[in-house]
Amino acid sequence: MSHNLSQCRLLVQKSVAAGAKALFLPEASDYIASNASEGLSIVQPVSKSPFVLGLQSSARENQLPIQVGIHEPGNDGKKVKNTLVWIDEKGEIKHRYQKLHLFDIEIPGGLVMKESDSVEPGREIVPPFRTALGNIGMQICFDLRFAEPSISLRRQGAQIITYPSAFAVMTGRAHWSTLLRARAIETQSYVIAAAQVGAHNQKRTSYGHSMIISPWGEVLAELGGEPAEEPEIAIAEIDLDKVAQIREEVPLLRRTDVYPEV
């Protein structure tokens, strides 16, 4: 975790130098374990985690809000939580979301993974919260495949929806950009998807291709799919007037008299 913290602190420095108003980091930025037992041996509550405490300090020192994916102890001590926290410019954790949809997949001759064996699923869609950038709704990685939470977040006032991820390479090549653009278009919101890239251990490699997408579905910024010599940032302007314009010009009036509202 100390290495990951140093990498994240470098991204903080780059963000400040670029004049960014917030930093969005990937899912599981603290660590990706090789197996469930290793994950349980590493996980710590945020009040004791050197990784989280270090990022809180960086946010406070630089007056920079940071959104970051981490692990937290599960309720029963047998699993962990895959969570996303918003650290404000004072270094305080103000918002927290726990991943709803877990990555259970088995492709014959290909990818096999069952996140539910080691991770406790979340139980709620956390309402969007107000920031200097706009109203942010939080999702994580595999949540991307389910339109309902993002539509619910849009209904509740989200202008930006985030999908921090450690997406698998096989599924990333096939679906990553298509799904991100779809979520942006159908919610008429900015989508920010900070993604891990490269090999974590012998079992896990992440696709990368962090993206920022406009509410019209345009890819405004994208990073690569191979690890660079040092961590990189992607930057784009968030224009809330554009969000309002698109929603006014192309109103999405849902037929909740025919199908349920989410």
Phi, psi and omega in degrees: 000331181296322177295316180297321177297318180296323177294318179293323178294327175295321177293327174299313180300316180295322180295316179297316180298328181275354180081021181293149180267348176196159177239129179247118183254162186287173168302145173051046180290339181286316178191158167233114186278158178283334181202173185297318183294322178296318179300318179294328181285339183265324191300143178219152173296154184301331182290344181239352184286117177301328180295308182293315179299323178294319179289325175299319178296317180295319179298316181293315182295328185254002181053044185234115174297143181227128170256131186213140176273132183220177171250146174225155180300140176285172183288331184257000180078359182257345179223171176247166173257138173261105189237164178232125182240149175252115177261121183280180185292349175266001179085014181259139175283113186255334183217149182214137176230139179250128185309127182278308188259122184262148188276089175250114187213144177214103179256118181307126180074008183221227188286132174228124178203141178226089182297331183293345176293334186233353185237137179271124183287150174286171186228011180207152169272115183282127181302151177300153179233153186277135175222175177295337180276334187143185180277122187252131172250139188249133171222172181221125165043257187298340173304335182303332183281356183241116185286333188302313180299320181292323177294320177297317179298319177298315180300328181274003173110008180295139172247342179225133176236132185250142178228068174300138191214162164226068190288140178294150183295313183301310181284332178297315179301323184278323196230342191308298186293324180297314180294318180298315180294322178298315180297322179294315184292315186286339177257352183052048183229158169290142174240127178243119185232091176280126189231138173290155182220140174093183185279136176259321179199191183292341183260336191233131171225136182254149189287327183079216181062051172306142183220151166236126187236140182282166177292354175263358178091011179277138174279109184275331180203145180209136173263176186273184182250010177235143180299136176269175180297329175215159184299148185242161173238152171244140185232140174210157178274135175262116183248100182291336175296326178292320176303311182297320180297312181297319181292329178283319184283329179234074183292134178256091184267104187283140181273069182286358171279346182252320181228158187293149173279141175242000000 
